[in-house]
Amino acid sequence: MVVREDPGVEVLHAWDLLVDRTPGTDVTQFSVWAKLRGRVGFSPLYLLAYRAGELVGGAQILTRRLPVLGPVGYLPYGPLVSPDAPASDDIRRALVEALVALGRHRLRILFIQPPEGAQDTSDELLRGGFRPSSAGIAPQGSIRIDLTADLAEIRSRFGKRLKSWTNRWESRGVTVRAGDERDLPLLAELMASSAHHQGYTPLPLDYMTALYRELAATGHAVLYVGEVDGTPVAADLMTGCGDMVRGRLSGFDRTGDAMRLSVPAAIRWEMIKWAKEQGYRWFDFGGLRPQTLAALLDGSDHSADSVPTADQPKLTFGGTAFRYPTPVEMIRPAALRAGYDLAWRSEAGRRLFAQAKSLLRGAR
């Protein structure tokens, strides 16, 4: 097992190839993502597992020193083990041991969200001294469409209203086109409109531009724009990794006719067709709120009134909800862990952790 902050161009190229052929992970494990997060103060730390000289697994951990908390690391959708590697359980155990060592000796706080299908990794991390985490460094789960079905079958699972719109958008002046970097200011403007409506902080334009440039250059990002009578009213940026394309950034102007014409859904329908044509297996809508996920998977009430507004459109496509493995965390020393737990019980402490999470997942 090798630990490196800068393993070099050739190793990072091999790492990116491994990420892109490993199911269940995300673009947040690409080396270009570390470069992107470097713009806001994060540094990558790589765990690299080799067998007979071949890279067979690893993890890209993003680290940063935060006020009060000290050096913090987070690992979204990792560690990874090559799907072709022999004795993969041995590789996973070695990675777990290395992560436990990092949590005990190098980082004061380490958050990990293992990739889909890696509950064994979560379980081994828990046995190694980690504990379940509610920090929310990545969505707990999402809802997705299986693109191996034909388009007629996919459409048949749409809600009644959405299904009818697929035959009416053109006649109502709704069109969807592929976007490019020139449309990023439009995406930023539309995201600001959505952020105001839903109560979140939008990403700055320079960060979105860097994100799109880095990922689109390698074919891992696509942007679509929805228009009504030639006027742009919605935009959606998705990222692709392995066999999944995932919603990443979106914006929508709810004024005028755009709202009643379901323009964002028109974009998603075109993106579904594009993703299927490109050979992706899954179309992921980009994460669900914990209460929505619980409603879909745990048998709770999921009437329209009980689902957060931002999640409601995702449910109309008839996708299947799924949950990622248990997220885990290690916090040391014991005094910091006790203070962390105590702070969660106060409103001021929760605000502090919300700001810390914003630093981990956001662009500031």
C-alpha positions as CSV (number, residue, x, y, z in Angstrom):
1,M,0.0,0.0,0.0
2,V,1.4,3.4,-1.0
3,V,0.3,6.8,0.4
4,R,1.1,9.8,-1.8
5,E,0.1,13.4,-2.0
6,D,1.4,13.8,-5.6
7,P,1.9,10.4,-7.2
8,G,2.8,11.9,-10.6
9,V,1.1,12.2,-14.0
10,E,1.4,8.5,-15.1
11,V,0.0,7.1,-11.8
12,L,-2.9,9.6,-11.9
13,H,-3.7,8.6,-15.4
14,A,-3.8,4.9,-14.3
15,W,-5.9,6.0,-11.3
16,D,-8.5,7.8,-13.5
17,L,-8.8,4.7,-15.8
18,L,-9.4,2.6,-12.7
19,V,-12.1,5.0,-11.4
20,D,-13.9,5.0,-14.8
21,R,-14.1,1.3,-15.1
22,T,-15.2,0.7,-11.5
23,P,-19.0,0.5,-11.0
24,G,-20.7,2.4,-8.2
25,T,-18.2,5.3,-7.8
26,D,-18.4,8.9,-9.1
27,V,-16.4,11.7,-10.8
28,T,-15.5,12.9,-7.3
29,Q,-12.8,10.2,-7.4
30,F,-11.2,11.5,-10.6
31,S,-7.9,13.4,-10.2
32,V,-9.4,16.4,-12.1
33,W,-11.9,16.6,-9.2
34,A,-9.0,17.0,-6.8
35,K,-7.6,19.8,-9.0
36,L,-11.0,21.4,-8.9
37,R,-11.3,21.2,-5.1
38,G,-7.8,22.6,-4.9
39,R,-9.3,25.9,-6.0
40,V,-11.0,26.2,-2.6
41,G,-8.2,24.9,-0.4
42,F,-8.3,21.1,-0.5
43,S,-5.4,18.9,-1.1
44,P,-5.6,15.3,-2.3
45,L,-4.1,12.3,-0.5
46,Y,-3.9,9.0,-2.4
47,L,-4.0,5.5,-1.1
48,L,-2.8,3.2,-3.9
49,A,-2.9,-0.5,-3.8
50,Y,-0.7,-2.5,-6.2
51,R,-0.4,-6.2,-7.0
52,A,2.4,-7.5,-9.2
53,G,3.1,-3.9,-10.2
54,E,-0.5,-3.2,-11.3
55,L,-2.8,-0.6,-9.7
56,V,-5.7,-2.6,-8.4
57,G,-7.4,-0.3,-5.9
58,G,-7.2,2.9,-3.9
59,A,-8.8,6.0,-2.6
60,Q,-8.6,9.8,-3.3
61,I,-9.1,11.6,0.0
62,L,-9.6,15.3,0.0
63,T,-8.1,17.1,3.0
64,R,-8.3,20.6,4.5
65,R,-7.5,22.2,7.8
66,L,-10.7,23.7,9.2
67,P,-10.9,26.3,12.1
68,V,-11.4,24.6,15.5
69,L,-11.6,21.1,14.0
70,G,-8.1,20.9,12.6
71,P,-7.1,18.6,9.6
72,V,-10.2,17.0,8.1
73,G,-10.5,14.5,5.3
74,Y,-13.4,13.2,3.3
75,L,-13.6,10.3,0.9
76,P,-16.7,10.3,-1.3
77,Y,-17.6,7.0,-3.1
78,G,-14.4,5.2,-2.1
79,P,-12.2,3.3,-1.6
80,L,-12.2,1.4,-4.9
81,V,-11.2,-2.1,-5.9
82,S,-10.7,-3.0,-9.5
83,P,-13.6,-5.2,-10.7
84,D,-11.0,-7.4,-12.4
85,A,-8.6,-7.8,-9.5
86,P,-8.1,-11.3,-8.0
87,A,-8.5,-11.7,-4.3
88,S,-10.5,-8.4,-4.1
89,D,-11.4,-9.0,-0.4
90,D,-7.7,-8.9,0.5
91,I,-7.3,-5.6,-1.4
92,R,-10.3,-4.1,0.3
93,R,-9.1,-5.2,3.8
94,A,-5.7,-3.6,3.1
95,L,-7.4,-0.3,2.1
96,V,-9.5,-0.4,5.2
97,E,-6.4,-0.9,7.4
98,A,-4.7,2.1,5.6
99,L,-7.8,4.3,6.2
100,V,-8.0,3.3,9.8
101,A,-4.3,4.3,10.2
102,L,-4.9,7.6,8.5
103,G,-7.8,8.3,10.8
104,R,-5.8,7.4,13.9
105,H,-2.5,9.1,13.1
106,R,-2.8,11.8,10.4
107,L,-6.3,13.3,10.3
108,R,-8.4,14.5,13.3
109,I,-11.6,13.8,11.4
110,L,-12.1,11.5,8.5
111,F,-15.5,11.0,6.8
112,I,-16.1,8.2,4.3
113,Q,-19.0,7.4,2.0
114,P,-18.2,4.0,0.4
115,P,-19.4,3.4,-3.1
116,E,-22.5,1.5,-4.1
117,G,-22.3,-2.2,-3.3
118,A,-19.5,-1.8,-0.7
119,Q,-21.4,-2.4,2.5
120,D,-18.6,-4.9,3.4
121,T,-16.2,-1.9,3.4
122,S,-18.5,0.0,5.7
123,D,-18.7,-3.0,8.0
124,E,-15.0,-3.4,8.1
125,L,-14.4,0.3,8.8
126,L,-16.9,0.1,11.7
127,R,-15.0,-2.9,13.1
128,G,-11.8,-0.9,12.7
129,G,-12.9,2.0,14.9
130,F,-15.1,4.1,12.7
131,R,-18.7,4.8,13.6
132,P,-21.8,5.6,11.6
133,S,-21.9,9.2,10.4
134,S,-24.7,11.7,9.9
135,A,-22.3,14.4,8.5
136,G,-23.8,14.1,5.0
137,I,-20.6,14.4,2.9
138,A,-22.5,12.8,0.1
139,P,-26.2,11.9,-0.5
140,Q,-27.3,8.8,1.4
141,G,-29.1,7.5,-1.7
142,S,-30.8,8.4,-4.9
143,I,-33.3,7.3,-7.5
144,R,-32.3,6.0,-11.0
145,I,-33.6,4.6,-14.2
146,D,-32.3,1.3,-15.7
147,L,-31.3,2.3,-19.3
148,T,-31.1,-1.3,-20.5
149,A,-34.9,-1.1,-21.0
150,D,-36.1,0.2,-24.3
151,L,-37.3,3.8,-24.5
152,A,-41.0,2.8,-24.7
153,E,-40.7,0.8,-21.5
154,I,-38.8,3.6,-19.7
155,R,-41.5,6.1,-20.8
156,S,-44.3,3.7,-19.7
157,R,-43.1,4.1,-16.1
158,F,-43.5,7.9,-16.1
159,G,-46.3,9.5,-14.2
160,K,-49.5,10.2,-16.1
161,R,-48.9,14.0,-16.5
162,L,-45.2,13.6,-17.5
163,K,-46.0,10.8,-20.0
164,S,-48.5,13.1,-21.7
165,W,-46.0,15.9,-21.9
166,T,-43.6,13.8,-24.0
167,N,-46.0,14.2,-26.9
168,R,-46.9,17.8,-26.4
169,W,-43.6,19.7,-25.7
170,E,-42.9,20.4,-29.4
171,S,-46.3,21.8,-30.1
172,R,-46.1,24.1,-27.1
173,G,-42.8,25.6,-28.2
174,V,-40.5,23.6,-25.9
175,T,-37.2,22.6,-27.3
176,V,-34.0,21.1,-25.8
177,R,-30.5,21.6,-27.2
178,A,-27.1,20.5,-26.2
179,G,-25.1,23.3,-24.5
180,D,-21.5,24.1,-24.2
181,E,-19.2,26.5,-22.2
182,R,-20.9,29.5,-23.6
183,D,-24.1,28.5,-21.7
184,L,-22.4,28.4,-18.3
185,P,-23.3,32.0,-17.4
186,L,-26.9,31.0,-18.2
187,L,-26.7,28.0,-16.0
188,A,-25.3,30.2,-13.2
189,E,-28.2,32.6,-13.6
190,L,-30.8,29.9,-13.6
191,M,-29.2,28.2,-10.6
192,A,-29.3,31.4,-8.7
193,S,-33.1,31.6,-9.4
194,S,-33.5,28.0,-8.2
195,A,-31.4,28.6,-5.1
196,H,-33.5,31.6,-4.2
197,H,-36.7,29.5,-4.5
198,Q,-35.3,26.5,-2.6
199,G,-33.2,28.2,0.0
200,Y,-29.6,27.0,-0.8
201,T,-26.4,28.8,-1.8
202,P,-25.6,28.6,-5.5
203,L,-22.1,27.9,-6.8
204,P,-20.1,30.7,-8.3
205,L,-19.6,30.9,-12.0
206,D,-15.8,30.5,-12.0
207,Y,-16.2,27.3,-10.1
208,M,-18.9,25.9,-12.4
209,T,-16.7,26.9,-15.4
210,A,-13.7,25.0,-14.0
211,L,-15.9,22.0,-13.2
212,Y,-17.3,21.9,-16.7
213,R,-14.0,22.4,-18.5
214,E,-12.2,19.7,-16.5
215,L,-14.9,17.1,-16.9
216,A,-16.2,17.9,-20.4
217,A,-12.6,17.7,-21.7
218,T,-12.6,14.0,-21.0
219,G,-16.2,13.3,-21.9
220,H,-17.4,13.1,-18.3
221,A,-19.8,16.1,-18.4
222,V,-22.7,17.1,-20.6
223,L,-24.9,20.3,-20.5
224,Y,-28.4,20.6,-21.9
225,V,-30.6,23.8,-22.2
226,G,-34.4,23.9,-22.3
227,E,-36.1,26.8,-24.2
228,V,-39.7,28.0,-24.6
229,D,-40.2,29.7,-28.0
230,G,-36.4,30.2,-28.2
231,T,-36.0,31.7,-24.8
232,P,-33.8,29.7,-22.4
233,V,-35.6,28.9,-19.1
234,A,-33.8,25.8,-17.7
235,A,-30.4,24.1,-17.8
236,D,-29.0,20.8,-16.5
237,L,-25.4,19.6,-16.2
238,M,-24.8,15.9,-15.7
239,T,-21.6,14.0,-15.1
240,G,-20.8,10.4,-16.2
241,C,-18.5,7.9,-14.6
242,G,-18.3,4.2,-15.2
243,D,-21.8,2.9,-16.1
244,M,-23.8,5.8,-14.6
245,V,-24.7,9.3,-15.6
246,R,-25.7,11.5,-12.6
247,G,-27.4,14.9,-12.2
248,R,-25.0,17.4,-10.9
249,L,-26.1,21.1,-11.4
250,S,-29.4,22.5,-12.6
251,G,-31.3,25.7,-12.7
252,F,-34.8,26.8,-13.7
253,D,-36.7,30.1,-14.2
254,R,-40.1,29.5,-12.7
255,T,-41.7,32.7,-14.1
256,G,-43.8,32.9,-17.2
257,D,-44.9,29.8,-19.0
258,A,-41.9,27.7,-18.1
259,M,-43.4,26.3,-14.9
260,R,-46.6,24.9,-16.3
261,L,-44.8,23.5,-19.4
262,S,-42.5,21.2,-17.3
263,V,-39.3,22.3,-19.2
264,P,-36.8,20.6,-16.7
265,A,-38.6,17.3,-17.4
266,A,-38.2,17.9,-21.1
267,I,-34.4,18.3,-20.6
268,R,-34.3,15.1,-18.5
269,W,-36.2,13.1,-21.2
270,E,-33.6,14.2,-23.8
271,M,-30.8,13.4,-21.5
272,I,-32.2,9.9,-20.8
273,K,-32.3,9.3,-24.5
274,W,-28.7,10.6,-24.9
275,A,-27.4,8.5,-22.0
276,K,-29.0,5.4,-23.4
277,E,-27.5,6.1,-26.8
278,Q,-24.0,6.6,-25.2
279,G,-24.2,3.1,-23.6
280,Y,-24.7,4.1,-19.9
281,R,-26.4,1.6,-17.7
282,W,-28.0,3.9,-15.2
283,F,-29.5,7.4,-15.2
284,D,-29.2,8.8,-11.6
285,F,-31.3,11.9,-10.7
286,G,-28.6,13.2,-8.4
287,G,-29.5,12.3,-4.8
288,L,-32.6,12.4,-2.6
289,R,-33.3,14.1,0.8
290,P,-33.0,11.6,3.7
291,Q,-36.7,11.8,4.4
292,T,-37.6,11.1,0.8
293,L,-35.3,8.2,0.7
294,A,-36.8,6.8,3.9
295,A,-40.3,7.2,2.5
296,L,-39.4,5.2,-0.7
297,L,-37.3,2.5,0.9
298,D,-38.7,2.1,4.5
299,G,-42.4,2.1,3.8
300,S,-43.0,5.5,5.2
301,D,-45.7,7.9,3.8
302,H,-44.5,9.5,0.5
303,S,-47.5,11.5,-0.6
304,A,-46.7,14.6,-2.6
305,D,-47.2,16.8,0.5
306,S,-44.6,14.8,2.5
307,V,-41.8,14.9,-0.1
308,P,-39.6,18.0,-0.3
309,T,-40.2,20.2,-3.3
310,A,-36.8,19.6,-4.8
311,D,-37.4,15.8,-4.9
312,Q,-40.9,15.7,-6.3
313,P,-39.9,16.0,-10.0
314,K,-37.4,13.1,-9.6
315,L,-40.2,10.7,-8.5
316,T,-42.3,11.3,-11.6
317,F,-39.9,9.4,-13.9
318,G,-40.7,6.0,-12.2
319,G,-37.2,5.2,-11.2
320,T,-36.0,2.9,-8.5
321,A,-34.7,4.3,-5.2
322,F,-31.5,2.9,-3.7
323,R,-29.3,3.5,-0.6
324,Y,-25.5,3.7,-0.5
325,P,-23.6,1.8,2.1
326,T,-23.4,3.2,5.7
327,P,-21.4,6.4,5.8
328,V,-18.8,6.3,8.6
329,E,-16.5,8.7,10.5
330,M,-13.5,8.7,12.8
331,I,-12.9,11.6,15.1
332,R,-10.0,11.9,17.5
333,P,-8.9,12.6,20.1
334,A,-11.7,11.6,22.5
335,A,-12.1,15.2,23.7
336,L,-12.7,16.4,20.2
337,R,-15.2,13.6,19.6
338,A,-17.0,14.4,22.8
339,G,-17.1,18.1,21.9
340,Y,-18.3,17.2,18.4
341,D,-21.2,15.1,19.8
342,L,-22.1,17.8,22.3
343,A,-22.1,20.5,19.6
344,W,-24.6,18.5,17.5
345,R,-27.1,19.0,20.3
346,S,-27.0,22.8,20.1
347,E,-28.4,25.1,17.4
348,A,-25.1,27.0,17.3
349,G,-23.1,23.7,16.9
350,R,-25.4,22.5,14.1
351,R,-24.9,25.8,12.3
352,L,-21.1,25.3,12.6
353,F,-21.3,21.8,11.2
354,A,-23.6,23.0,8.4
355,Q,-20.9,25.5,7.5
356,A,-18.2,22.8,7.6
357,K,-20.3,20.5,5.4
358,S,-20.8,23.4,3.0
359,L,-17.0,23.7,2.9
360,L,-16.6,20.0,2.2
361,R,-19.3,19.7,-0.5
362,G,-19.4,23.3,-1.8
363,A,-17.2,25.7,-3.6
364,R,-16.3,28.2,-0.9
